[in-house]
Each structure stands twice: as C-alpha cells, then as structure tokens.
Amino acid sequence: MADEPIVVIGAGQAGLQIADSLRRGGYAGPLTLIGDESSLPYQRPPLSKQYIGDDMAPERLLFRPPDYYTKQSIEVMTGVAVEAIDSGQKSLSFGGEMRRYAKLALATGASVRKLPVPGADLPGVRYLRSLDDAAGIRHQLRAAPCRVVAIGGGFIGLEIAASARQLGHDVTVVEALDRLMARAVSPFVSAYYADLHRRHGVDVLLETAVTAIEAGTDASLGVILGDGRTLAADMVVVGIGSVPNTELAEAAGLQCANGIVVDEFARTSAPDIVAAGDCTFHRNVRYAASHRLESVQNAVDQAKIAAATLLGEAKAYDQVPWFWSDQYDAKLQMVGTSVAHERYVLRGDPADGSFSAFYFHGNELVGVDSVNRPADHLVSRKLLALGTAVPEEMIADTEQNLKTLL
C-alpha cells in the first residue's frame, strides 16, 4: 500500500485529520490534501468568537505550522477546486489537470444556507464560513460604530452578536422560531441565553420573520420584518444553517441524502472512497438512526474512522456527540442530546451563571448541557459513553462527586 496514492479533497478539520491519522497509522505513500481556499488548514470555530472579538492573529488559527506538511511529506494544494471525480477510472480533474488515486477521501464540508428573500445579496449582508468572511466582518466592526442585525438565533448568529456587543455595537438578533438555538438545546437553556443576551443589551426578537432587505440612501440597510417593521442596520449577518457540499459526490454517482451517505466505517457507495465531517450523512452504531452533524468532535472522530478504513483497519463509529459555544463569559458545553428528553435535573444555580441540565428519557441519561461547569461536561461525556446509570438525587447535590460513578 505504501506506493498507492491517497488523495483527500477538503482541507478543513476533517481533511487534515484524515491526512494526519494516515501518517500516524503508518501510511508512508504519496498523500495529497486539496483545499479550495488559499490558506493552509485552519480552525473555524474561533472565527465567530476570538478572531472577530479579539485581536487574534490569522496564523494562530492554523492547525499546524507550514513545516509540518513538509516533515510529514503531505502535498498540500491550496486554492484548488476539484471539478470532477471519475470513480471508475479512479481519477479527479481540476484546472485542466487529471490526477489518479488509489483511494480517495472526501471532506468537502458544508456551505452557508442563503437567506431566500429579496436583497439578501446586497453589499453589507454577510455570511460567515471562511477566514475571508470573518476578516471582512472584523474589519467592518472595528472601522466604525455599527448597527448590527443578526438573522438567525443559532450558534453563529449568537456568537457574532456577543462579539459585536462586546465591541460596543448596537445589536439585534432576529429568530424565526419561538426560541434561540432551538435545534441544539432545550427550552430551558434557550430561555437562559435569551435572557443573557438581553442583559448584555441585545434586542432579541423571537417568532419574527424577515421578508426583505433594502438598501438605504447611504451605505445603510433596512431589514424588513414580517410585521411591517424595518430595522436599520449597517451590517446584516445571516446565520440560518448550512447545506452539505455534495455536488462532486453526486456528479460522481455516489449516494447522497442530506449529505454524502456513509456507513459506520465512513465508506461511501463507491469502492475505495470514504467521506467524513460536515458533508456526511452517517451512521453511528450508538444510535438507531443516521444523521448529519456539524461539529469539531464529529469531524475529528469520523475522520479517524475514515483513515482507519483506508488503512484496512475498519472500526465502527460509535462516538457520543458533543459541542460547545462561547457567548460573553458563558461557555456552553453540550454532550448527547436533549431532543427526546422527558425531564431534566439541575446541578448548580442558573442565577450564579454556573449550572448543568441533565436530561432523561425514562431512567436513561441522554444528554447534558453545562454552562461554566467544565468538570460536569467532562464527566458527563464519560457517563454517556459508558451508559452509566446516574441517580437524580446525586446530580442535584453539588457536594456529590459525579466522578465516583465511573
């Protein structure tokens, strides 16, 4: 296998992890990492937080220093968009060049979901996915006082809202649903964060639709709401979700459905092609259904599974999902899921800004959301992975050490 070339398309978290895991796993053959951005692989989570809100230098975002790729004999091609994959001939094409592979990994990620209203493409309407996007937002926020309207009350919208507010700007969050982060957290945590943002001076509008965006007579914008009101803005940031980048895979005949369909070993429907990260609709043997996740945890863990499959050491993906979000001084850490919970038990006091909500379905612990309680989060990841029974009275008593359950 040492002389068989492996190509990884996508130079984000999952793509880099696949390449790194291949080298760590003993693969010494030709290895190419192809990315369509001009930068070396970098972290995306800080873009909406430390990079925008602080004076974080772009080089601090890099996963690895430039010499890492030389030392590991990884050919990195930046600014290259792969145009087609021929799975029968085991080749791919870009810029008039054709390259063959023995095995291929797809880590093409996801793209922002565009706001489907008139005026959504006006100058001043911004989306955040790439370093270039973040640089543009940061420049505008630091150039002059701004009226910021964040459309979407998910992680991206709220993190940018918090960063902008901490820089002293007027901020409004517009969310179409009846609560914030509705797809990720429980109503209780949603309410806590709505109150948190309002206490910091953000105007949070729930159950509010956006019907259009209009250009003002100057460089300003008007966000037209469903009830007829207009919000004046200097910057509009849209964060309403993402769509998986499946175009290459679909054109190559791979099975796709809300992502590139892969099994628990990260194998696609085509021989010798694996996929990992935000672009996949994957099977996790821990749960009954397949799903698509956008998280660092999933990108890293699934990439390791994909690399193991390429190395001929197939391992089933069975990780408990976990996520995090930094907003103001509140670090939210989530593990498992609260979607199907029947009740929750609190540990700590929300009034103190430090608490965890433990979610149960029947007698089974299914998820935990922690705010400024990192120890709870870490032990909860282990409890959920082991399927440990957790007495509710022990959760509520903060004097009890949950680690003893392990």
Solvent accessible surface area in square Angstrom, and as a share of the most:
residue,aa,sasa,rsa
1,M,93,0.41
2,A,58,0.45
3,D,128,0.66
4,E,74,0.33
5,P,47,0.30
6,I,1,0.01
7,V,2,0.01
8,V,0,0.00
9,I,10,0.05
10,G,11,0.11
11,A,21,0.16
12,G,16,0.15
13,Q,46,0.20
14,A,9,0.07
15,G,0,0.00
16,L,6,0.03
17,Q,27,0.12
18,I,0,0.00
19,A,0,0.00
20,D,6,0.03
21,S,17,0.11
22,L,0,0.00
23,R,36,0.13
24,R,187,0.68
25,G,42,0.41
26,G,60,0.58
27,Y,8,0.03
28,A,82,0.63
29,G,5,0.04
30,P,72,0.46
31,L,4,0.02
32,T,8,0.05
33,L,0,0.00
34,I,1,0.01
35,G,5,0.05
36,D,103,0.53
37,E,47,0.21
38,S,97,0.62
39,S,32,0.21
40,L,42,0.21
41,P,1,0.01
42,Y,11,0.04
43,Q,59,0.26
44,R,77,0.28
45,P,38,0.24
46,P,12,0.07
47,L,4,0.02
48,S,2,0.02
49,K,21,0.09
50,Q,72,0.32
51,Y,7,0.03
52,I,0,0.00
53,G,20,0.19
54,D,80,0.41
55,D,120,0.62
56,M,16,0.07
57,A,34,0.26
58,P,60,0.38
59,E,117,0.52
60,R,157,0.57
61,L,0,0.00
62,L,45,0.22
63,F,35,0.15
64,R,66,0.24
65,P,78,0.49
66,P,86,0.54
67,D,71,0.37
68,Y,27,0.10
69,Y,9,0.04
70,T,109,0.64
71,K,150,0.64
72,Q,66,0.29
73,S,80,0.51
74,I,9,0.04
75,E,78,0.35
76,V,36,0.21
77,M,32,0.14
78,T,51,0.30
79,G,49,0.48
80,V,31,0.18
81,A,66,0.51
82,V,16,0.09
83,E,111,0.50
84,A,45,0.35
85,I,13,0.07
86,D,64,0.33
87,S,38,0.25
88,G,68,0.66
89,Q,110,0.49
90,K,65,0.28
91,S,10,0.06
92,L,2,0.01
93,S,36,0.23
94,F,9,0.04
95,G,74,0.71
96,G,86,0.83
97,E,72,0.32
98,M,106,0.48
99,R,56,0.20
100,R,128,0.47
101,Y,9,0.03
102,A,19,0.15
103,K,42,0.18
104,L,0,0.00
105,A,0,0.00
106,L,1,0.01
107,A,8,0.06
108,T,31,0.18
109,G,18,0.17
110,A,6,0.04
111,S,44,0.29
112,V,32,0.18
113,R,111,0.41
114,K,127,0.54
115,L,17,0.08
116,P,118,0.74
117,V,26,0.15
118,P,97,0.61
119,G,19,0.19
120,A,13,0.10
121,D,133,0.69
122,L,46,0.23
123,P,117,0.74
124,G,21,0.20
125,V,18,0.10
126,R,72,0.26
127,Y,31,0.12
128,L,11,0.06
129,R,63,0.23
130,S,20,0.13
131,L,29,0.14
132,D,111,0.58
133,D,47,0.24
134,A,0,0.00
135,A,40,0.31
136,G,21,0.20
137,I,0,0.00
138,R,45,0.16
139,H,134,0.60
140,Q,37,0.17
141,L,5,0.02
142,R,102,0.37
143,A,71,0.55
144,A,56,0.44
145,P,127,0.80
146,C,10,0.06
147,R,95,0.34
148,V,2,0.01
149,V,3,0.02
150,A,0,0.00
151,I,8,0.04
152,G,7,0.06
153,G,1,0.01
154,G,25,0.24
155,F,57,0.24
156,I,66,0.34
157,G,0,0.00
158,L,0,0.00
159,E,8,0.03
160,I,0,0.00
161,A,0,0.00
162,A,2,0.02
163,S,6,0.04
164,A,0,0.00
165,R,67,0.25
166,Q,118,0.53
167,L,59,0.29
168,G,56,0.54
169,H,10,0.05
170,D,95,0.49
171,V,7,0.04
172,T,21,0.12
173,V,0,0.00
174,V,2,0.01
175,E,17,0.07
176,A,69,0.54
177,L,72,0.36
178,D,91,0.47
179,R,58,0.21
180,L,0,0.00
181,M,8,0.04
182,A,26,0.20
183,R,203,0.74
184,A,43,0.33
185,V,4,0.02
186,S,2,0.01
187,P,78,0.49
188,F,50,0.21
189,V,0,0.00
190,S,1,0.01
191,A,64,0.50
192,Y,29,0.11
193,Y,0,0.00
194,A,7,0.06
195,D,69,0.36
196,L,6,0.03
197,H,0,0.00
198,R,115,0.42
199,R,144,0.52
200,H,68,0.30
201,G,45,0.43
202,V,5,0.03
203,D,76,0.39
204,V,6,0.04
205,L,23,0.12
206,L,52,0.26
207,E,130,0.58
208,T,15,0.09
209,A,52,0.41
210,V,20,0.11
211,T,67,0.39
212,A,18,0.14
213,I,4,0.02
214,E,99,0.45
215,A,68,0.53
216,G,35,0.34
217,T,155,0.90
218,D,103,0.53
219,A,96,0.75
220,S,20,0.13
221,L,7,0.04
222,G,11,0.10
223,V,0,0.00
224,I,34,0.17
225,L,3,0.01
226,G,50,0.48
227,D,93,0.48
228,G,58,0.56
229,R,114,0.42
230,T,79,0.46
231,L,31,0.15
232,A,58,0.45
233,A,0,0.00
234,D,39,0.20
235,M,0,0.00
236,V,0,0.00
237,V,0,0.00
238,V,2,0.01
239,G,15,0.15
240,I,52,0.26
241,G,48,0.46
242,S,9,0.06
243,V,56,0.32
244,P,22,0.14
245,N,37,0.19
246,T,12,0.07
247,E,121,0.54
248,L,29,0.15
249,A,2,0.01
250,E,100,0.45
251,A,90,0.70
252,A,20,0.15
253,G,64,0.62
254,L,10,0.05
255,Q,106,0.47
256,C,35,0.21
257,A,53,0.41
258,N,93,0.48
259,G,2,0.02
260,I,1,0.01
261,V,33,0.19
262,V,6,0.03
263,D,39,0.20
264,E,35,0.16
265,F,44,0.18
266,A,1,0.01
267,R,112,0.41
268,T,15,0.09
269,S,69,0.44
270,A,14,0.11
271,P,110,0.69
272,D,54,0.28
273,I,3,0.01
274,V,3,0.02
275,A,0,0.00
276,A,0,0.00
277,G,1,0.01
278,D,24,0.12
279,C,0,0.00
280,T,0,0.00
281,F,52,0.21
282,H,1,0.00
283,R,93,0.34
284,N,1,0.01
285,V,62,0.36
286,R,90,0.33
287,Y,68,0.26
288,A,106,0.82
289,A,65,0.50
290,S,43,0.28
291,H,48,0.22
292,R,44,0.16
293,L,28,0.14
294,E,75,0.34
295,S,17,0.11
296,V,35,0.20
297,Q,5,0.02
298,N,0,0.00
299,A,6,0.05
300,V,29,0.16
301,D,30,0.15
302,Q,2,0.01
303,A,0,0.00
304,K,99,0.42
305,I,19,0.10
306,A,0,0.00
307,A,1,0.01
308,A,10,0.08
309,T,22,0.13
310,L,3,0.02
311,L,33,0.16
312,G,64,0.61
313,E,93,0.42
314,A,57,0.44
315,K,121,0.51
316,A,41,0.32
317,Y,4,0.01
318,D,55,0.28
319,Q,72,0.32
320,V,14,0.08
321,P,11,0.07
322,W,59,0.21
323,F,42,0.18
324,W,74,0.26
325,S,0,0.00
326,D,32,0.17
327,Q,0,0.00
328,Y,26,0.10
329,D,117,0.61
330,A,3,0.02
331,K,75,0.32
332,L,0,0.00
333,Q,27,0.12
334,M,6,0.03
335,V,3,0.02
336,G,8,0.08
337,T,55,0.32
338,S,9,0.06
339,V,127,0.73
340,A,61,0.47
341,H,47,0.21
342,E,107,0.48
343,R,87,0.32
344,Y,85,0.33
345,V,22,0.13
346,L,57,0.29
347,R,12,0.04
348,G,27,0.26
349,D,65,0.34
350,P,33,0.21
351,A,94,0.73
352,D,113,0.59
353,G,18,0.17
354,S,31,0.20
355,F,0,0.00
356,S,0,0.00
357,A,0,0.00
358,F,0,0.00
359,Y,1,0.00
360,F,3,0.01
361,H,85,0.38
362,G,32,0.31
363,N,139,0.71
364,E,110,0.50
365,L,13,0.06
366,V,28,0.16
367,G,1,0.01
368,V,1,0.01
369,D,6,0.03
370,S,0,0.00
371,V,0,0.00
372,N,56,0.29
373,R,54,0.20
374,P,75,0.47
375,A,65,0.50
376,D,8,0.04
377,H,2,0.01
378,L,97,0.48
379,V,7,0.04
380,S,0,0.00
381,R,72,0.26
382,K,115,0.49
383,L,1,0.00
384,L,20,0.10
385,A,46,0.36
386,L,122,0.61
387,G,63,0.61
388,T,35,0.21
389,A,83,0.65
390,V,11,0.06
391,P,52,0.33
392,E,58,0.26
393,E,130,0.58
394,M,26,0.12
395,I,0,0.00
396,A,61,0.47
397,D,56,0.29
398,T,65,0.38
399,E,157,0.70
400,Q,80,0.35
401,N,87,0.45
402,L,5,0.02
403,K,128,0.54
404,T,100,0.58
405,L,45,0.22
406,L,90,0.45
